[in-house]
Amino acid sequence: MTTRLYADLTVPALWFAGTGLGLFAVGLLNLLALREPTGLGRGLALATNVMTTIFMTLLYWLHQAGQVLFGLVLFAILTLCALAAVAGARSEAEARA
């Protein structure tokens, strides 16, 4: 995708590619938290989703593009799901105690 938008290897091109890799890594972390639902995995997914939602909010504030809005909504939903998973795990642990 980066090579279609940027003809040369420049700092903006690397920032664009790096952001894409970062968002891909966040997605992988969410998949890992689903597959191996430990407290640490859920907590890391929640923290990462919160930071990514903040990042996407700031990005949308600066650049009101459809793909940015889509990413913002996606990560806001992922944040709410991760929050629900952490809260549910705490409730289950308290019920066992």
Backbone atoms as SQL, in Angstrom:
CREATE TABLE atoms (id INTEGER PRIMARY KEY, chain TEXT, resi INTEGER, resn TEXT, atom TEXT, x REAL, y REAL, z REAL);
INSERT INTO atoms VALUES
  (1, 'A', 1, 'MET', 'N', 0.825, -1.190, 0.000),
  (2, 'A', 1, 'MET', 'CA', 0.000, 0.000, 0.000),
  (3, 'A', 1, 'MET', 'C', 0.869, 1.253, 0.000),
  (4, 'A', 2, 'THR', 'N', 1.943, 1.248, 0.775),
  (5, 'A', 2, 'THR', 'CA', 2.791, 2.425, 0.874),
  (6, 'A', 2, 'THR', 'C', 3.389, 2.789, -0.476),
  (7, 'A', 3, 'THR', 'N', 3.808, 1.792, -1.251),
  (8, 'A', 3, 'THR', 'CA', 4.441, 2.074, -2.540),
  (9, 'A', 3, 'THR', 'C', 3.460, 2.676, -3.545),
  (10, 'A', 4, 'ARG', 'N', 2.175, 2.463, -3.343),
  (11, 'A', 4, 'ARG', 'CA', 1.182, 3.077, -4.232),
  (12, 'A', 4, 'ARG', 'C', 0.965, 4.554, -3.906),
  (13, 'A', 5, 'LEU', 'N', 1.153, 4.914, -2.653),
  (14, 'A', 5, 'LEU', 'CA', 0.926, 6.294, -2.227),
  (15, 'A', 5, 'LEU', 'C', 2.191, 7.148, -2.240),
  (16, 'A', 6, 'TYR', 'N', 3.345, 6.492, -2.063),
  (17, 'A', 6, 'TYR', 'CA', 4.615, 7.220, -2.001),
  (18, 'A', 6, 'TYR', 'C', 5.565, 6.639, -3.034),
  (19, 'A', 7, 'ALA', 'N', 6.030, 7.490, -3.933),
  (20, 'A', 7, 'ALA', 'CA', 6.925, 7.032, -4.994),
  (21, 'A', 7, 'ALA', 'C', 8.334, 6.753, -4.468),
  (22, 'A', 8, 'ASP', 'N', 8.753, 7.520, -3.476),
  (23, 'A', 8, 'ASP', 'CA', 10.112, 7.391, -2.953),
  (24, 'A', 8, 'ASP', 'C', 10.088, 6.987, -1.488),
  (25, 'A', 9, 'LEU', 'N', 11.211, 6.471, -1.041),
  (26, 'A', 9, 'LEU', 'CA', 11.378, 6.117, 0.370),
  (27, 'A', 9, 'LEU', 'C', 11.696, 7.403, 1.131),
  (28, 'A', 10, 'THR', 'N', 10.673, 7.924, 1.819),
  (29, 'A', 10, 'THR', 'CA', 10.811, 9.175, 2.550),
  (30, 'A', 10, 'THR', 'C', 10.352, 8.962, 3.988),
  (31, 'A', 11, 'VAL', 'N', 10.588, 9.966, 4.809),
  (32, 'A', 11, 'VAL', 'CA', 10.140, 9.887, 6.204),
  (33, 'A', 11, 'VAL', 'C', 8.618, 9.737, 6.282),
  (34, 'A', 12, 'PRO', 'N', 7.826, 10.514, 5.541),
  (35, 'A', 12, 'PRO', 'CA', 6.374, 10.297, 5.592),
  (36, 'A', 12, 'PRO', 'C', 5.962, 8.889, 5.136),
  (37, 'A', 13, 'ALA', 'N', 6.661, 8.349, 4.138),
  (38, 'A', 13, 'ALA', 'CA', 6.345, 6.992, 3.678),
  (39, 'A', 13, 'ALA', 'C', 6.624, 5.971, 4.773),
  (40, 'A', 14, 'LEU', 'N', 7.740, 6.145, 5.469),
  (41, 'A', 14, 'LEU', 'CA', 8.062, 5.222, 6.567),
  (42, 'A', 14, 'LEU', 'C', 7.101, 5.382, 7.734),
  (43, 'A', 15, 'TRP', 'N', 6.669, 6.606, 8.032),
  (44, 'A', 15, 'TRP', 'CA', 5.677, 6.811, 9.088),
  (45, 'A', 15, 'TRP', 'C', 4.370, 6.114, 8.723),
  (46, 'A', 16, 'PHE', 'N', 3.965, 6.244, 7.464),
  (47, 'A', 16, 'PHE', 'CA', 2.743, 5.594, 6.997),
  (48, 'A', 16, 'PHE', 'C', 2.860, 4.074, 7.134),
  (49, 'A', 17, 'ALA', 'N', 3.964, 3.524, 6.664),
  (50, 'A', 17, 'ALA', 'CA', 4.173, 2.076, 6.744),
  (51, 'A', 17, 'ALA', 'C', 4.266, 1.619, 8.200),
  (52, 'A', 18, 'GLY', 'N', 4.960, 2.383, 9.020),
  (53, 'A', 18, 'GLY', 'CA', 5.105, 2.029, 10.430),
  (54, 'A', 18, 'GLY', 'C', 3.782, 2.044, 11.172),
  (55, 'A', 19, 'THR', 'N', 2.937, 3.002, 10.850),
  (56, 'A', 19, 'THR', 'CA', 1.608, 3.046, 11.463),
  (57, 'A', 19, 'THR', 'C', 0.797, 1.822, 11.064),
  (58, 'A', 20, 'GLY', 'N', 0.885, 1.447, 9.786),
  (59, 'A', 20, 'GLY', 'CA', 0.195, 0.240, 9.328),
  (60, 'A', 20, 'GLY', 'C', 0.688, -1.003, 10.047),
  (61, 'A', 21, 'LEU', 'N', 2.001, -1.111, 10.222),
  (62, 'A', 21, 'LEU', 'CA', 2.554, -2.258, 10.956),
  (63, 'A', 21, 'LEU', 'C', 2.105, -2.247, 12.417),
  (64, 'A', 22, 'GLY', 'N', 2.055, -1.057, 13.002),
  (65, 'A', 22, 'GLY', 'CA', 1.600, -0.947, 14.391),
  (66, 'A', 22, 'GLY', 'C', 0.152, -1.379, 14.551),
  (67, 'A', 23, 'LEU', 'N', -0.706, -0.940, 13.642),
  (68, 'A', 23, 'LEU', 'CA', -2.117, -1.333, 13.706),
  (69, 'A', 23, 'LEU', 'C', -2.272, -2.835, 13.479),
  (70, 'A', 24, 'PHE', 'N', -1.447, -3.393, 12.603),
  (71, 'A', 24, 'PHE', 'CA', -1.456, -4.841, 12.379),
  (72, 'A', 24, 'PHE', 'C', -1.052, -5.574, 13.661),
  (73, 'A', 25, 'ALA', 'N', -0.032, -5.062, 14.353),
  (74, 'A', 25, 'ALA', 'CA', 0.413, -5.675, 15.607),
  (75, 'A', 25, 'ALA', 'C', -0.670, -5.594, 16.683),
  (76, 'A', 26, 'VAL', 'N', -1.397, -4.493, 16.731),
  (77, 'A', 26, 'VAL', 'CA', -2.502, -4.365, 17.686),
  (78, 'A', 26, 'VAL', 'C', -3.569, -5.416, 17.388),
  (79, 'A', 27, 'GLY', 'N', -3.862, -5.611, 16.110),
  (80, 'A', 27, 'GLY', 'CA', -4.817, -6.652, 15.724),
  (81, 'A', 27, 'GLY', 'C', -4.354, -8.032, 16.149),
  (82, 'A', 28, 'LEU', 'N', -3.068, -8.322, 15.975),
  (83, 'A', 28, 'LEU', 'CA', -2.531, -9.619, 16.404),
  (84, 'A', 28, 'LEU', 'C', -2.625, -9.790, 17.914),
  (85, 'A', 29, 'LEU', 'N', -2.371, -8.716, 18.658),
  (86, 'A', 29, 'LEU', 'CA', -2.485, -8.779, 20.116),
  (87, 'A', 29, 'LEU', 'C', -3.922, -9.082, 20.534),
  (88, 'A', 30, 'ASN', 'N', -4.886, -8.493, 19.841),
  (89, 'A', 30, 'ASN', 'CA', -6.291, -8.786, 20.140),
  (90, 'A', 30, 'ASN', 'C', -6.628, -10.248, 19.844),
  (91, 'A', 31, 'LEU', 'N', -6.123, -10.768, 18.738),
  (92, 'A', 31, 'LEU', 'CA', -6.348, -12.184, 18.419),
  (93, 'A', 31, 'LEU', 'C', -5.709, -13.086, 19.469),
  (94, 'A', 32, 'LEU', 'N', -4.520, -12.726, 19.917),
  (95, 'A', 32, 'LEU', 'CA', -3.851, -13.502, 20.960),
  (96, 'A', 32, 'LEU', 'C', -4.655, -13.473, 22.259),
  (97, 'A', 33, 'ALA', 'N', -5.197, -12.316, 22.610),
  (98, 'A', 33, 'ALA', 'CA', -5.998, -12.204, 23.837),
  (99, 'A', 33, 'ALA', 'C', -7.267, -13.050, 23.733),
  (100, 'A', 34, 'LEU', 'N', -7.816, -13.190, 22.527),
  (101, 'A', 34, 'LEU', 'CA', -8.984, -14.061, 22.339),
  (102, 'A', 34, 'LEU', 'C', -8.608, -15.529, 22.459),
  (103, 'A', 35, 'ARG', 'N', -7.460, -15.868, 21.900),
  (104, 'A', 35, 'ARG', 'CA', -7.030, -17.280, 21.869),
  (105, 'A', 35, 'ARG', 'C', -6.510, -17.751, 23.224),
  (106, 'A', 36, 'GLU', 'N', -5.773, -16.913, 23.894),
  (107, 'A', 36, 'GLU', 'CA', -5.193, -17.231, 25.206),
  (108, 'A', 36, 'GLU', 'C', -5.676, -16.196, 26.214),
  (109, 'A', 37, 'PRO', 'N', -6.896, -16.352, 26.720),
  (110, 'A', 37, 'PRO', 'CA', -7.487, -15.301, 27.572),
  (111, 'A', 37, 'PRO', 'C', -6.960, -15.310, 29.009),
  (112, 'A', 38, 'THR', 'N', -5.728, -14.875, 29.178),
  (113, 'A', 38, 'THR', 'CA', -5.171, -14.731, 30.523),
  (114, 'A', 38, 'THR', 'C', -5.398, -13.291, 30.981),
  (115, 'A', 39, 'GLY', 'N', -5.217, -13.073, 32.254),
  (116, 'A', 39, 'GLY', 'CA', -5.380, -11.722, 32.784),
  (117, 'A', 39, 'GLY', 'C', -4.410, -10.742, 32.152),
  (118, 'A', 40, 'LEU', 'N', -3.157, -11.177, 31.979),
  (119, 'A', 40, 'LEU', 'CA', -2.154, -10.308, 31.377),
  (120, 'A', 40, 'LEU', 'C', -2.501, -10.005, 29.923),
  (121, 'A', 41, 'GLY', 'N', -2.897, -11.013, 29.178),
  (122, 'A', 41, 'GLY', 'CA', -3.253, -10.811, 27.770),
  (123, 'A', 41, 'GLY', 'C', -4.434, -9.873, 27.611),
  (124, 'A', 42, 'ARG', 'N', -5.442, -10.065, 28.434),
  (125, 'A', 42, 'ARG', 'CA', -6.618, -9.177, 28.369),
  (126, 'A', 42, 'ARG', 'C', -6.259, -7.756, 28.769),
  (127, 'A', 43, 'GLY', 'N', -5.443, -7.627, 29.799),
  (128, 'A', 43, 'GLY', 'CA', -5.036, -6.295, 30.252),
  (129, 'A', 43, 'GLY', 'C', -4.197, -5.569, 29.210),
  (130, 'A', 44, 'LEU', 'N', -3.262, -6.296, 28.577),
  (131, 'A', 44, 'LEU', 'CA', -2.447, -5.689, 27.523),
  (132, 'A', 44, 'LEU', 'C', -3.299, -5.299, 26.324),
  (133, 'A', 45, 'ALA', 'N', -4.240, -6.155, 25.963),
  (134, 'A', 45, 'ALA', 'CA', -5.127, -5.827, 24.841),
  (135, 'A', 45, 'ALA', 'C', -5.950, -4.586, 25.162),
  (136, 'A', 46, 'LEU', 'N', -6.458, -4.498, 26.373),
  (137, 'A', 46, 'LEU', 'CA', -7.245, -3.330, 26.765),
  (138, 'A', 46, 'LEU', 'C', -6.398, -2.061, 26.712),
  (139, 'A', 47, 'ALA', 'N', -5.209, -2.103, 27.306),
  (140, 'A', 47, 'ALA', 'CA', -4.340, -0.921, 27.318),
  (141, 'A', 47, 'ALA', 'C', -3.957, -0.507, 25.899),
  (142, 'A', 48, 'THR', 'N', -3.632, -1.479, 25.065),
  (143, 'A', 48, 'THR', 'CA', -3.253, -1.176, 23.687),
  (144, 'A', 48, 'THR', 'C', -4.431, -0.612, 22.906),
  (145, 'A', 49, 'ASN', 'N', -5.618, -1.164, 23.123),
  (146, 'A', 49, 'ASN', 'CA', -6.801, -0.661, 22.427),
  (147, 'A', 49, 'ASN', 'C', -7.150, 0.756, 22.860),
  (148, 'A', 50, 'VAL', 'N', -6.997, 1.056, 24.141),
  (149, 'A', 50, 'VAL', 'CA', -7.262, 2.419, 24.626),
  (150, 'A', 50, 'VAL', 'C', -6.292, 3.400, 23.965),
  (151, 'A', 51, 'MET', 'N', -4.992, 3.052, 23.955),
  (152, 'A', 51, 'MET', 'CA', -4.002, 3.938, 23.340),
  (153, 'A', 51, 'MET', 'C', -4.255, 4.106, 21.844),
  (154, 'A', 52, 'THR', 'N', -4.636, 3.028, 21.173),
  (155, 'A', 52, 'THR', 'CA', -4.889, 3.102, 19.737),
  (156, 'A', 52, 'THR', 'C', -6.148, 3.927, 19.457),
  (157, 'A', 53, 'THR', 'N', -7.158, 3.803, 20.301),
  (158, 'A', 53, 'THR', 'CA', -8.366, 4.616, 20.134),
  (159, 'A', 53, 'THR', 'C', -8.044, 6.095, 20.314),
  (160, 'A', 54, 'ILE', 'N', -7.210, 6.419, 21.285),
  (161, 'A', 54, 'ILE', 'CA', -6.785, 7.811, 21.474),
  (162, 'A', 54, 'ILE', 'C', -6.019, 8.296, 20.243),
  (163, 'A', 55, 'PHE', 'N', -5.111, 7.470, 19.746),
  (164, 'A', 55, 'PHE', 'CA', -4.347, 7.807, 18.545),
  (165, 'A', 55, 'PHE', 'C', -5.275, 8.055, 17.363),
  (166, 'A', 56, 'MET', 'N', -6.245, 7.167, 17.163),
  (167, 'A', 56, 'MET', 'CA', -7.165, 7.307, 16.030),
  (168, 'A', 56, 'MET', 'C', -8.056, 8.548, 16.202),
  (169, 'A', 57, 'THR', 'N', -8.419, 8.874, 17.450),
  (170, 'A', 57, 'THR', 'CA', -9.206, 10.081, 17.701),
  (171, 'A', 57, 'THR', 'C', -8.420, 11.329, 17.311),
  (172, 'A', 58, 'LEU', 'N', -7.162, 11.383, 17.727),
  (173, 'A', 58, 'LEU', 'CA', -6.314, 12.523, 17.363),
  (174, 'A', 58, 'LEU', 'C', -6.108, 12.592, 15.856),
  (175, 'A', 59, 'LEU', 'N', -5.901, 11.443, 15.230),
  (176, 'A', 59, 'LEU', 'CA', -5.713, 11.406, 13.784),
  (177, 'A', 59, 'LEU', 'C', -6.970, 11.882, 13.061),
  (178, 'A', 60, 'TYR', 'N', -8.136, 11.458, 13.543),
  (179, 'A', 60, 'TYR', 'CA', -9.380, 11.898, 12.904),
  (180, 'A', 60, 'TYR', 'C', -9.608, 13.399, 13.116),
  (181, 'A', 61, 'TRP', 'N', -9.205, 13.897, 14.254),
  (182, 'A', 61, 'TRP', 'CA', -9.326, 15.330, 14.530),
  (183, 'A', 61, 'TRP', 'C', -8.512, 16.141, 13.517),
  (184, 'A', 62, 'LEU', 'N', -7.347, 15.593, 13.137),
  (185, 'A', 62, 'LEU', 'CA', -6.482, 16.278, 12.174),
  (186, 'A', 62, 'LEU', 'C', -6.838, 15.985, 10.724),
  (187, 'A', 63, 'HIS', 'N', -7.398, 14.806, 10.468),
  (188, 'A', 63, 'HIS', 'CA', -7.625, 14.371, 9.082),
  (189, 'A', 63, 'HIS', 'C', -8.940, 13.602, 9.011),
  (190, 'A', 64, 'GLN', 'N', -10.024, 14.305, 8.682),
  (191, 'A', 64, 'GLN', 'CA', -11.352, 13.695, 8.668),
  (192, 'A', 64, 'GLN', 'C', -11.558, 12.893, 7.376),
  (193, 'A', 65, 'ALA', 'N', -10.956, 11.722, 7.336),
  (194, 'A', 65, 'ALA', 'CA', -11.098, 10.839, 6.175),
  (195, 'A', 65, 'ALA', 'C', -11.897, 9.603, 6.588),
  (196, 'A', 66, 'GLY', 'N', -12.566, 9.016, 5.616),
  (197, 'A', 66, 'GLY', 'CA', -13.417, 7.855, 5.891),
  (198, 'A', 66, 'GLY', 'C', -12.680, 6.697, 6.502),
  (199, 'A', 67, 'GLN', 'N', -11.468, 6.401, 5.995),
  (200, 'A', 67, 'GLN', 'CA', -10.716, 5.267, 6.521),
  (201, 'A', 67, 'GLN', 'C', -10.255, 5.512, 7.954),
  (202, 'A', 68, 'VAL', 'N', -10.017, 6.769, 8.303),
  (203, 'A', 68, 'VAL', 'CA', -9.632, 7.098, 9.676),
  (204, 'A', 68, 'VAL', 'C', -10.834, 6.931, 10.599),
  (205, 'A', 69, 'LEU', 'N', -11.986, 7.383, 10.152),
  (206, 'A', 69, 'LEU', 'CA', -13.205, 7.210, 10.939),
  (207, 'A', 69, 'LEU', 'C', -13.507, 5.726, 11.134),
  (208, 'A', 70, 'PHE', 'N', -13.342, 4.928, 10.084),
  (209, 'A', 70, 'PHE', 'CA', -13.544, 3.483, 10.192),
  (210, 'A', 70, 'PHE', 'C', -12.610, 2.892, 11.250),
  (211, 'A', 71, 'GLY', 'N', -11.336, 3.268, 11.213),
  (212, 'A', 71, 'GLY', 'CA', -10.378, 2.767, 12.203),
  (213, 'A', 71, 'GLY', 'C', -10.734, 3.210, 13.610),
  (214, 'A', 72, 'LEU', 'N', -11.185, 4.448, 13.746),
  (215, 'A', 72, 'LEU', 'CA', -11.585, 4.959, 15.058),
  (216, 'A', 72, 'LEU', 'C', -12.755, 4.156, 15.618),
  (217, 'A', 73, 'VAL', 'N', -13.770, 3.936, 14.806),
  (218, 'A', 73, 'VAL', 'CA', -14.937, 3.162, 15.256),
  (219, 'A', 73, 'VAL', 'C', -14.522, 1.725, 15.580),
  (220, 'A', 74, 'LEU', 'N', -13.699, 1.132, 14.722),
  (221, 'A', 74, 'LEU', 'CA', -13.234, -0.242, 14.951),
  (222, 'A', 74, 'LEU', 'C', -12.505, -0.369, 16.282),
  (223, 'A', 75, 'PHE', 'N', -11.565, 0.532, 16.545),
  (224, 'A', 75, 'PHE', 'CA', -10.800, 0.422, 17.784),
  (225, 'A', 75, 'PHE', 'C', -11.600, 0.835, 19.002),
  (226, 'A', 76, 'ALA', 'N', -12.587, 1.700, 18.842),
  (227, 'A', 76, 'ALA', 'CA', -13.479, 2.014, 19.959),
  (228, 'A', 76, 'ALA', 'C', -14.288, 0.774, 20.335),
  (229, 'A', 77, 'ILE', 'N', -14.764, 0.038, 19.334),
  (230, 'A', 77, 'ILE', 'CA', -15.507, -1.200, 19.604),
  (231, 'A', 77, 'ILE', 'C', -14.598, -2.235, 20.238),
  (232, 'A', 78, 'LEU', 'N', -13.370, -2.377, 19.717),
  (233, 'A', 78, 'LEU', 'CA', -12.422, -3.323, 20.309),
  (234, 'A', 78, 'LEU', 'C', -12.109, -2.955, 21.760),
  (235, 'A', 79, 'THR', 'N', -12.010, -1.662, 22.045),
  (236, 'A', 79, 'THR', 'CA', -11.751, -1.220, 23.416),
  (237, 'A', 79, 'THR', 'C', -12.904, -1.604, 24.337),
  (238, 'A', 80, 'LEU', 'N', -14.128, -1.392, 23.883),
  (239, 'A', 80, 'LEU', 'CA', -15.295, -1.763, 24.695),
  (240, 'A', 80, 'LEU', 'C', -15.353, -3.273, 24.910),
  (241, 'A', 81, 'CYS', 'N', -15.038, -4.050, 23.887),
  (242, 'A', 81, 'CYS', 'CA', -15.037, -5.512, 24.023),
  (243, 'A', 81, 'CYS', 'C', -13.947, -5.970, 24.984),
  (244, 'A', 82, 'ALA', 'N', -12.758, -5.367, 24.886),
  (245, 'A', 82, 'ALA', 'CA', -11.673, -5.722, 25.796),
  (246, 'A', 82, 'ALA', 'C', -12.016, -5.332, 27.230),
  (247, 'A', 83, 'LEU', 'N', -12.658, -4.189, 27.405),
  (248, 'A', 83, 'LEU', 'CA', -13.083, -3.749, 28.735),
  (249, 'A', 83, 'LEU', 'C', -14.104, -4.726, 29.312),
  (250, 'A', 84, 'ALA', 'N', -15.036, -5.172, 28.478),
  (251, 'A', 84, 'ALA', 'CA', -16.039, -6.143, 28.932),
  (252, 'A', 84, 'ALA', 'C', -15.374, -7.465, 29.305),
  (253, 'A', 85, 'ALA', 'N', -14.373, -7.882, 28.552),
  (254, 'A', 85, 'ALA', 'CA', -13.671, -9.133, 28.860),
  (255, 'A', 85, 'ALA', 'C', -12.932, -9.044, 30.184),
  (256, 'A', 86, 'VAL', 'N', -12.272, -7.918, 30.423),
  (257, 'A', 86, 'VAL', 'CA', -11.552, -7.734, 31.693),
  (258, 'A', 86, 'VAL', 'C', -12.541, -7.685, 32.850),
  (259, 'A', 87, 'ALA', 'N', -13.630, -6.970, 32.692),
  (260, 'A', 87, 'ALA', 'CA', -14.639, -6.878, 33.756),
  (261, 'A', 87, 'ALA', 'C', -15.280, -8.232, 34.009),
  (262, 'A', 88, 'GLY', 'N', -15.564, -8.978, 32.950),
  (263, 'A', 88, 'GLY', 'CA', -16.146, -10.307, 33.109),
  (264, 'A', 88, 'GLY', 'C', -15.211, -11.259, 33.823),
  (265, 'A', 89, 'ALA', 'N', -13.921, -11.192, 33.503),
  (266, 'A', 89, 'ALA', 'CA', -12.938, -12.052, 34.164),
  (267, 'A', 89, 'ALA', 'C', -12.820, -11.709, 35.644),
  (268, 'A', 90, 'ARG', 'N', -12.895, -10.431, 35.969),
  (269, 'A', 90, 'ARG', 'CA', -12.835, -10.033, 37.388),
  (270, 'A', 90, 'ARG', 'C', -14.070, -10.513, 38.140),
  (271, 'A', 91, 'SER', 'N', -15.239, -10.420, 37.500),
  (272, 'A', 91, 'SER', 'CA', -16.470, -10.885, 38.137),
  (273, 'A', 91, 'SER', 'C', -16.427, -12.385, 38.406),
  (274, 'A', 92, 'GLU', 'N', -15.899, -13.127, 37.427),
  (275, 'A', 92, 'GLU', 'CA', -15.784, -14.587, 37.598),
  (276, 'A', 92, 'GLU', 'C', -14.821, -14.923, 38.730),
  (277, 'A', 93, 'ALA', 'N', -13.717, -14.184, 38.812),
  (278, 'A', 93, 'ALA', 'CA', -12.737, -14.444, 39.876),
  (279, 'A', 93, 'ALA', 'C', -13.325, -14.121, 41.243),
  (280, 'A', 94, 'GLU', 'N', -14.092, -13.044, 41.334),
  (281, 'A', 94, 'GLU', 'CA', -14.712, -12.677, 42.604),
  (282, 'A', 94, 'GLU', 'C', -15.794, -13.689, 42.996),
  (283, 'A', 95, 'ALA', 'N', -16.500, -14.236, 42.028),
  (284, 'A', 95, 'ALA', 'CA', -17.542, -15.214, 42.316),
  (285, 'A', 95, 'ALA', 'C', -16.939, -16.516, 42.838),
  (286, 'A', 96, 'ARG', 'N', -15.756, -16.861, 42.360),
  (287, 'A', 96, 'ARG', 'CA', -15.083, -18.081, 42.828),
  (288, 'A', 96, 'ARG', 'C', -14.529, -17.931, 44.237),
  (289, 'A', 97, 'ALA', 'N', -14.188, -16.699, 44.612),
  (290, 'A', 97, 'ALA', 'CA', -13.554, -16.470, 45.919),
  (291, 'A', 97, 'ALA', 'C', -14.536, -16.471, 47.049);
